[in-house]
Amino acid sequence: MNNLKTAALLAFLSALVWGVAYAWGGMDGFWVGLVLVGFMNFAAYFWSDKIALAATRARPVAEHQLPNVYSIVRNLTSRAGMPMPRIYLIDSPQPNAFATGRNPQNAAVAVTTGILQILDDEELEGVLGHELAHVRNRDILISSVAAMLAAALSIFARMALWFGGGDRDRNNPIGAIIGLVSIILAPIAAMLIRLAISRTREFEADADGAELTGRPMALASALAKIGAGTARRPMEVNPAVSQLFIDNPLKAVRGQSFATLFSTHPPIEERIRRLHAMASGIR
């Protein structure tokens, strides 16, 4: 169901991009949109890992520096039949982690110094299993495509506001009003769809990661600690990459009461509840 929901949301977001492009410039606008979105998706596919690692100031670490993390990741990737990702460390007291990369062969997993201080080995395994599930499910690519589509839609909306709508609407006041409203609302809809995709993929990674480790309760325990930590300690990170983390690194800045509809992550309480149900044999 999560995969079907993701596909439906991406399809609707793509339709919004083409619709706004067509409304702005007819078929010419459609083809401009096709080229623009194609280029942006190409960039997201090939450079998403480098962009994310640079934005979070993550630094590569050798095995002798983080032997425990390397050991856990090596065991999990062997179990999952995945190649070993690159390991990075973020100097931040906030407990958090993320994975990036367009596919398992070009993946990286980053952990903060804070998460290594508060989790035991089983909880850390749960977190790393969650991140490897993102890699295996190619969630980084999915979220990058969604972000690029949303960005393209915002660009078209601004172009339409700057240069006016399509020729067919210039002598039609009602059509012009409808076009203007659509141009204003489309980027908002794109943002909500992108955030919904992000929340859906977090639920899927929780479930798949817990299956990989065989310890859903360990991940639930880790999420409880991480949620408490992210609520107290903000992280200096670009908001554009906040959705990659296992929990929102900006939660302490925005507040825990920030509307779920506008959140990059589902509520920690709901994620823990689902993992408890999974541990009881219900998924």
Secondary structure, 3 states (H helix, E strand, C coil): CHHHHHHHHHHHHHHHHHHHHHHHHHHHHHHHHHHHHHHHHHHHHHHHHHHHHHHCCCEECCCCCCHHHHHHHHHHHHHHCCCCCEEEEECCCCCCEEEECCCHHHCEEEEEHHHHHHCCHHHHHHHHHHHHHHHHCCHHHHHHHHHHHHHHHHHHHHHHHHHCCCHHHCCCHHHHHHHHHHHHHHHHHHHHHHHHHHHHHHHHHHHHHHHHHCCHHHHHHHHHHHHHHHHHCCCCCCHHHHHHECCCCCHHHHCCCCCHHHCCCCCHHHHHHHHHHHHCCCC
